[in-house]
Amino acid sequence: MAILRIERLGHQGDGIARGPVFVPGALPGEEVEGEVVDGILAVPKIVTPSSDRVRGPCAHARSCGGCQLQHASDGFVGDWKTDVVRQALSAHGLDTELRTIATSPSQTRRRAAFSVRRTKKGALAGFHIKASDVIVAVPNCLLVHPDIAAALPLVEQIGMLGASRKGELSVLITRTDGGLDVAVRGGRPLDAALGEMLAGLGRQHDLARLSWEGDVAVARRQPELRMGKANVVPPPGAFLQATPEGEAALLAAVQEVVAGARRVADLFAGCGTFALPLSGAAPVHAVEGEAPMLAALDHGWRNAQGLKPVTTETRDLFRNPLLVDELRRFDAVVIDPPRAGAQAQIAELAAAHMPRIAYVSCNPVSFARDAAALVAQGYTLDWIQVVDQFRWSTHVELAACLTRTR
């Protein structure tokens, strides 16, 4: 048995002692005791607890893999996530104002991806145990909106109807203004009999829509979401911001950056999270690689009132970024790439001397790399708004303001 002192928290939320030894569930400054196997103290006994240690509010905190930080105080988590951004910047020699983190309240997640497997007696639905394919049921989950938590029996029913005996279904549930929108992946082929049973589930649970492997199987109401002045119906399973509060914090930061712009480009635009609200003040050109998402954006814009023109372009910005001559039509750009960042597009933005860039990121590491490339080409990183809409997890997001100074 070893007694270790935790020196810091790693990016996956584990405590790290000298060695390094990884200790899940431990906090900096704590002394822990246990058996170390292959550099991991998997079942620590907390000998000296941190003043930041709290009792996890969720009964499933120890088993469910969805939350890694319920044992830490909110203040500690906010400071740690902010420091994750600070360290990513520091690795590239960058420093800037980090605004107070905007943390979404509990029970506000409007979408969740449940896993479900058939069992001998029915089905088991929930989330995976950390680093495992074992599913743990999560009734009364404190992360998701109560409407989604209450849908766990629906997920079990879907598993009983559509999962193979050995396979696992993924059931993505999104809370929309029209009701729950359900997208199922990994099930058996959709035939007439299954379609009829799913229609029955739609009526029983008052669903807005249910799709099966991307095809709409049940459509009772439009699963609309409000984006600015527009109502948008995202395609099944489309990317959306996780919480309304998180989306509002990111949007407010983006609007601050591009305020007063005469024409804006929104790159990796999705269904219009930023493009549609921004079009209330200026024309917007929205570019996205997934045509169905742009179709949803365009339909929302065409059926709204009081918006400036919004044009759309389906384009793979990784392989085919907007070039300098195309970018010079705009005086501000919003860019919200996936976790890998957008090196090719960033190079073109720098070469075009884009006056203002609002950069939204879900990965501080790739953001810091891209921001450093812009700073090297004459930009100033003015400030960053850190956003936590994945409460109690290690995930952190941000929106940044970059302006051209030379």
C-alpha positions as a printed NumPy array, in Angstrom:
array([[  0.   ,   0.   ,   0.   ],
       [  1.257,   3.467,  -0.871],
       [  0.459,   6.901,   0.533],
       [  0.635,   9.601,  -2.132],
       [  0.096,  13.351,  -2.296],
       [ -1.9  ,  14.65 ,  -5.258],
       [ -0.009,  17.424,  -7.028],
       [ -2.423,  18.422,  -9.765],
       [ -5.484,  17.456, -11.782],
       [ -5.026,  16.014, -15.256],
       [ -7.102,  16.965, -18.304],
       [ -9.231,  13.826, -17.874],
       [-10.101,  14.799, -14.298],
       [ -7.834,  12.312, -12.494],
       [ -5.574,  13.4  ,  -9.66 ],
       [ -1.892,  13.048, -10.492],
       [  0.781,  12.194,  -7.915],
       [  4.539,  12.047,  -8.448],
       [  5.563,   9.192, -10.712],
       [  3.221,   9.975, -12.381],
       [  0.488,   8.003, -10.662],
       [ -3.092,   8.636, -11.764],
       [ -5.746,   8.647,  -9.038],
       [ -9.38 ,   8.957, -10.172],
       [-11.579,  10.903,  -7.793],
       [ -8.711,  12.708,  -6.05 ],
       [ -8.066,  16.443,  -5.808],
       [ -4.851,  18.501,  -5.583],
       [ -3.385,  18.661,  -2.09 ],
       [ -5.033,  15.454,  -0.903],
       [ -3.171,  12.514,   0.608],
       [ -4.49 ,   9.18 ,  -0.644],
       [ -3.717,   5.565,   0.174],
       [ -4.056,   2.458,  -1.945],
       [ -2.42 ,  -0.046,  -4.244],
       [ -0.739,   1.258,  -7.367],
       [ -1.003,  -1.004, -10.413],
       [  0.524,   0.056, -13.741],
       [  0.694,   3.683, -12.656],
       [ -2.931,   3.859, -11.477],
       [ -4.31 ,   3.941,  -7.946],
       [ -7.8  ,   2.875,  -8.939],
       [ -9.496,   2.648,  -5.52 ],
       [ -8.076,   5.449,  -3.381],
       [ -8.732,   5.929,   0.313],
       [ -8.753,   9.675,   0.978],
       [ -6.49 ,  10.145,   4.015],
       [ -6.401,  13.953,   4.02 ],
       [ -9.291,  15.499,   2.044],
       [ -9.097,  18.806,   0.221],
       [-11.19 ,  21.737,   1.419],
       [-12.635,  21.714,  -2.122],
       [-13.982,  18.171,  -1.731],
       [-17.785,  17.947,  -1.623],
       [-20.318,  15.158,  -1.558],
       [-21.418,  14.41 ,  -5.113],
       [-25.068,  15.489,  -5.485],
       [-25.938,  12.61 ,  -7.834],
       [-26.473,   9.062,  -6.559],
       [-24.825,   7.72 ,  -9.737],
       [-21.672,   9.858,  -9.514],
       [-19.35 ,   6.983,  -8.602],
       [-20.528,   4.572, -11.303],
       [-21.629,   6.71 , -14.248],
       [-18.976,   7.905, -16.669],
       [-20.816,  11.117, -17.565],
       [-19.458,  13.2  , -14.663],
       [-15.831,  13.184, -13.574],
       [-15.852,  16.119, -11.123],
       [-18.899,  15.886,  -8.862],
       [-16.567,  15.44 ,  -5.885],
       [-15.167,  18.966,  -6.392],
       [-16.725,  22.288,  -5.414],
       [-18.197,  24.483,  -8.14 ],
       [-15.573,  27.138,  -7.434],
       [-12.749,  24.638,  -7.858],
       [-14.178,  23.29 , -11.122],
       [-14.656,  26.78 , -12.558],
       [-11.125,  27.812, -11.646],
       [ -9.681,  24.538, -12.958],
       [-11.455,  24.813, -16.315],
       [-10.298,  28.398, -16.665],
       [ -6.766,  27.248, -15.878],
       [ -7.008,  24.548, -18.566],
       [ -7.5  ,  27.367, -21.084],
       [ -4.689,  29.409, -19.501],
       [ -2.252,  26.494, -19.713],
       [ -3.136,  25.821, -23.348],
       [ -2.381,  29.444, -24.162],
       [  0.826,  29.437, -22.141],
       [  2.167,  26.492, -24.152],
       [  2.214,  28.87 , -27.158],
       [  3.448,  31.915, -25.269],
       [  0.008,  33.552, -25.224],
       [ -1.77 ,  35.451, -22.463],
       [ -5.014,  37.411, -22.409],
       [ -8.009,  38.415, -20.299],
       [ -9.979,  35.321, -19.253],
       [-13.49 ,  36.429, -18.38 ],
       [-15.416,  34.828, -15.519],
       [-16.562,  31.377, -16.568],
       [-20.223,  31.043, -17.592],
       [-21.469,  27.785, -16.07 ],
       [-24.798,  26.239, -17.077],
       [-27.068,  25.245, -14.179],
       [-27.769,  21.603, -13.438],
       [-30.687,  19.92 , -15.246],
       [-30.381,  22.179, -18.292],
       [-28.776,  19.851, -20.854],
       [-31.269,  19.74 , -23.723],
       [-29.767,  16.674, -25.404],
       [-28.281,  13.396, -24.246],
       [-27.088,  10.233, -25.998],
       [-28.203,   7.152, -24.085],
       [-26.942,   3.629, -24.685],
       [-29.342,   0.687, -24.476],
       [-28.989,  -3.091, -24.688],
       [-31.572,  -5.845, -24.628],
       [-31.527,  -8.168, -21.636],
       [-33.281, -11.45 , -20.89 ],
       [-36.011,  -9.576, -19.044],
       [-36.226,  -6.412, -21.146],
       [-33.596,  -3.724, -21.729],
       [-31.036,  -1.671, -19.824],
       [-30.632,   2.01 , -20.733],
       [-28.298,   4.664, -19.393],
       [-24.683,   5.814, -19.703],
       [-21.451,   3.847, -19.78 ],
       [-19.307,   3.372, -16.712],
       [-16.046,   5.253, -17.228],
       [-13.659,   3.415, -19.607],
       [-16.098,   0.521, -19.916],
       [-18.807,  -0.859, -22.18 ],
       [-20.971,  -1.585, -19.117],
       [-24.188,   0.456, -19.036],
       [-25.457,   1.912, -15.762],
       [-29.025,   3.156, -15.427],
       [-29.28 ,   6.855, -14.515],
       [-32.808,   7.658, -13.332],
       [-33.097,  11.277, -12.158],
       [-29.832,  12.333, -13.829],
       [-28.913,  15.81 , -12.569],
       [-27.253,  16.864, -15.816],
       [-30.122,  16.642, -18.275],
       [-33.414,  18.494, -18.362],
       [-36.126,  16.63 , -16.401],
       [-38.032,  15.972, -19.65 ],
       [-35.042,  13.999, -20.95 ],
       [-34.446,  12.19 , -17.651],
       [-38.084,  11.116, -17.699],
       [-37.574,   9.565, -21.156],
       [-35.405,   6.703, -19.881],
       [-38.345,   4.228, -20.031],
       [-38.839,   5.274, -23.669],
       [-35.191,   4.434, -24.387],
       [-35.686,   0.994, -22.812],
       [-38.756,   0.39 , -24.963],
       [-36.818,   1.375, -28.084],
       [-34.119,  -1.094, -27.081],
       [-36.618,  -3.92 , -26.657],
       [-38.127,  -3.203, -30.075],
       [-35.081,  -2.409, -32.161],
       [-31.859,  -3.759, -30.643],
       [-30.332,  -7.107, -31.52 ],
       [-29.573,  -9.515, -28.662],
       [-25.851,  -8.695, -28.841],
       [-25.816,  -5.16 , -30.213],
       [-26.107,  -1.773, -28.534],
       [-28.299,   1.114, -29.619],
       [-27.432,   4.783, -29.329],
       [-30.501,   6.921, -28.639],
       [-29.964,  10.671, -28.897],
       [-32.787,  12.676, -27.31 ],
       [-33.097,  16.413, -27.897],
       [-35.596,  18.647, -26.132],
       [-37.078,  21.075, -28.651],
       [-39.864,  23.627, -28.614],
       [-42.061,  21.051, -30.349],
       [-41.286,  18.215, -27.936],
       [-38.698,  15.456, -27.759],
       [-36.738,  14.638, -30.915],
       [-35.3  ,  11.097, -30.879],
       [-32.535,   9.832, -33.19 ],
       [-31.632,   6.131, -33.054],
       [-28.45 ,   4.518, -34.388],
       [-27.264,   0.899, -34.404],
       [-30.633,  -0.836, -34.585],
       [-32.052,  -3.578, -36.763],
       [-33.377,  -2.605, -40.202],
       [-36.508,  -0.49 , -40.202],
       [-39.388,  -2.46 , -41.704],
       [-43.146,  -1.942, -41.732],
       [-43.705,  -3.828, -38.484],
       [-41.026,  -1.913, -36.602],
       [-42.287,   1.351, -38.078],
       [-45.78 ,   0.642, -36.757],
       [-44.45 ,  -0.098, -33.272],
       [-42.355,   3.067, -33.286],
       [-45.426,   5.062, -34.299],
       [-47.138,   3.654, -31.222],
       [-44.225,   4.8  , -29.054],
       [-44.464,   8.237, -30.625],
       [-48.106,   8.518, -29.586],
       [-47.527,   7.016, -26.129],
       [-44.697,   9.414, -25.276],
       [-45.995,  12.392, -27.294],
       [-42.799,  12.654, -29.344],
       [-42.266,  15.362, -31.926],
       [-40.095,  13.179, -34.185],
       [-38.289,   9.839, -34.17 ],
       [-35.651,   8.931, -36.739],
       [-34.037,   5.548, -37.369],
       [-30.543,   5.513, -38.869],
       [-31.147,   9.028, -40.193],
       [-34.545,   8.281, -41.77 ],
       [-37.645,   9.835, -40.195],
       [-39.878,   7.064, -38.883],
       [-42.29 ,   9.183, -36.808],
       [-43.21 ,  12.811, -37.497],
       [-45.989,  14.181, -35.306],
       [-44.823,  17.793, -34.904],
       [-41.914,  19.91 , -36.071],
       [-39.002,  19.68 , -33.578],
       [-38.27 ,  23.399, -33.84 ],
       [-35.621,  25.415, -32.038],
       [-35.541,  29.209, -31.851],
       [-32.391,  30.806, -33.289],
       [-32.649,  34.575, -33.178],
       [-35.903,  35.442, -34.92 ],
       [-36.026,  32.168, -36.857],
       [-37.503,  28.768, -36.077],
       [-35.188,  25.968, -37.231],
       [-35.899,  22.248, -37.622],
       [-32.479,  20.548, -37.387],
       [-31.949,  17.327, -39.328],
       [-32.012,  14.164, -37.19 ],
       [-28.995,  13.941, -34.921],
       [-27.559,  17.315, -35.993],
       [-25.027,  19.102, -33.802],
       [-26.462,  21.651, -31.364],
       [-25.078,  23.485, -28.355],
       [-25.712,  21.416, -25.229],
       [-27.609,  23.948, -23.092],
       [-29.618,  27.09 , -23.859],
       [-27.539,  28.965, -21.269],
       [-24.255,  27.857, -22.821],
       [-25.455,  28.799, -26.278],
       [-26.545,  32.226, -25.014],
       [-23.108,  32.864, -23.453],
       [-21.279,  31.912, -26.656],
       [-23.682,  33.955, -28.8  ],
       [-23.303,  37.05 , -26.595],
       [-19.523,  36.847, -26.957],
       [-19.757,  36.425, -30.734],
       [-22.159,  39.347, -31.062],
       [-19.758,  41.543, -29.094],
       [-16.887,  40.691, -31.431],
       [-18.746,  41.347, -34.7  ],
       [-20.867,  44.306, -33.552],
       [-20.998,  46.958, -36.272],
       [-19.728,  44.671, -39.04 ],
       [-21.215,  45.38 , -42.475],
       [-20.998,  41.779, -43.735],
       [-20.186,  38.62 , -41.735],
       [-19.039,  35.124, -42.709],
       [-20.036,  32.265, -40.398],
       [-17.727,  29.279, -40.965],
       [-18.736,  25.805, -39.769],
       [-22.169,  27.391, -39.411],
       [-24.192,  24.279, -38.565],
       [-27.935,  24.959, -38.452],
       [-27.506,  28.691, -37.8  ],
       [-26.718,  29.038, -34.081],
       [-24.765,  32.219, -34.816],
       [-25.681,  33.08 , -38.419],
       [-29.395,  33.559, -37.807],
       [-29.16 ,  35.808, -34.721],
       [-26.363,  37.825, -36.372],
       [-28.504,  38.356, -39.479],
       [-30.715,  40.63 , -37.422],
       [-27.969,  43.264, -37.768],
       [-25.965,  42.422, -40.906],
       [-25.961,  40.154, -43.969],
       [-24.358,  36.778, -43.242],
       [-22.77 ,  34.152, -45.484],
       [-23.017,  30.736, -43.773],
       [-20.613,  27.975, -44.812],
       [-20.984,  24.385, -43.611],
       [-19.939,  20.947, -44.838],
       [-23.276,  19.226, -44.145],
       [-25.935,  20.204, -46.696],
       [-28.95 ,  19.124, -44.565],
       [-27.88 ,  21.486, -41.788],
       [-27.624,  24.387, -44.211],
       [-31.023,  23.482, -45.645],
       [-32.499,  23.764, -42.143],
       [-30.76 ,  27.125, -41.66 ],
       [-32.014,  28.426, -45.002],
       [-35.589,  27.298, -44.356],
       [-35.567,  29.004, -40.971],
       [-34.298,  32.257, -42.478],
       [-36.806,  32.244, -45.351],
       [-39.711,  31.874, -42.956],
       [-38.586,  34.548, -40.497],
       [-39.281,  38.27 , -40.528],
       [-36.935,  41.227, -40.091],
       [-33.635,  39.547, -40.987],
       [-30.881,  40.712, -43.323],
       [-29.939,  38.437, -46.256],
       [-28.409,  35.073, -45.364],
       [-26.644,  33.113, -48.086],
       [-25.431,  29.537, -47.687],
       [-22.624,  27.471, -49.165],
       [-21.968,  23.764, -48.706],
       [-18.208,  23.362, -48.486],
       [-15.613,  21.201, -46.736],
       [-13.572,  23.879, -45.014],
       [-10.838,  21.429, -44.04 ],
       [-10.022,  20.479, -47.634],
       [-11.334,  23.605, -49.328],
       [-11.133,  26.657, -47.044],
       [-12.412,  30.048, -48.131],
       [ -9.524,  31.767, -49.902],
       [ -8.19 ,  35.291, -49.522],
       [-10.132,  36.779, -52.441],
       [-13.382,  35.27 , -51.138],
       [-12.787,  36.431, -47.583],
       [-12.183,  40.054, -48.538],
       [-15.928,  40.505, -49.051],
       [-16.323,  40.396, -45.244],
       [-15.162,  42.572, -42.388],
       [-15.794,  40.014, -39.633],
       [-15.754,  36.224, -39.416],
       [-17.215,  33.747, -36.952],
       [-15.49 ,  30.366, -36.912],
       [-16.67 ,  27.387, -34.835],
       [-14.694,  24.337, -35.984],
       [-14.743,  20.789, -34.571],
       [-12.192,  19.692, -31.972],
       [ -9.356,  19.479, -34.506],
       [ -9.466,  23.234, -35.087],
       [ -9.083,  24.803, -38.532],
       [ -5.43 ,  25.3  , -39.492],
       [ -6.012,  25.657, -43.24 ],
       [ -8.825,  28.181, -42.815],
       [ -6.896,  30.131, -40.175],
       [ -4.001,  30.565, -42.612],
       [ -6.358,  32.074, -45.192],
       [ -7.967,  34.386, -42.629],
       [ -4.549,  35.692, -41.633],
       [ -3.505,  36.212, -45.246],
       [ -6.768,  38.085, -45.915],
       [ -6.065,  40.475, -43.004],
       [ -9.58 ,  39.809, -41.652],
       [-10.22 ,  42.719, -39.253],
       [-12.154,  40.773, -36.598],
       [-12.48 ,  37.087, -35.818],
       [-14.848,  35.507, -33.298],
       [-13.388,  32.069, -32.637],
       [-15.623,  29.532, -30.834],
       [-13.906,  26.346, -29.703],
       [-14.598,  23.14 , -27.801],
       [-10.87 ,  22.322, -27.547],
       [ -8.503,  24.809, -25.846],
       [ -5.456,  22.994, -27.248],
       [ -6.346,  23.323, -30.938],
       [ -7.695,  26.834, -30.29 ],
       [ -4.387,  27.938, -28.73 ],
       [ -2.483,  26.569, -31.725],
       [ -4.723,  28.447, -34.181],
       [ -4.69 ,  31.623, -32.083],
       [ -0.886,  31.548, -31.947],
       [ -0.77 ,  31.332, -35.747],
       [ -2.967,  34.433, -35.984],
       [ -0.972,  36.371, -33.38 ],
       [  2.212,  35.594, -35.313],
       [  0.571,  37.243, -38.341],
       [ -0.345,  40.482, -36.583],
       [ -3.458,  39.715, -34.524],
       [ -4.18 ,  40.522, -30.891],
       [ -5.987,  38.004, -28.697],
       [ -8.141,  40.548, -26.869],
       [-10.13 ,  38.334, -24.498],
       [-11.663,  34.89 , -23.988],
       [-15.046,  33.998, -22.551],
       [-14.769,  30.542, -20.957],
       [-18.027,  28.552, -21.036],
       [-18.951,  25.417, -19.087],
       [-22.103,  23.845, -20.465],
       [-20.938,  20.305, -19.617],
       [-21.239,  20.666, -15.862],
       [-19.161,  18.293, -13.689],
       [-17.27 ,  17.009, -16.733],
       [-13.756,  17.851, -17.924],
       [-15.11 ,  19.457, -21.106],
       [-14.587,  23.213, -21.545],
       [-15.55 ,  25.636, -24.3  ],
       [-14.68 ,  29.2  , -25.138],
       [-15.353,  32.161, -27.397],
       [-12.478,  34.498, -28.22 ],
       [-11.997,  37.931, -29.756],
       [ -9.087,  38.367, -32.167],
       [ -8.465,  41.672, -33.956],
       [ -5.966,  42.687, -36.62 ],
       [ -3.38 ,  45.161, -35.282],
       [ -0.835,  45.371, -38.093]])
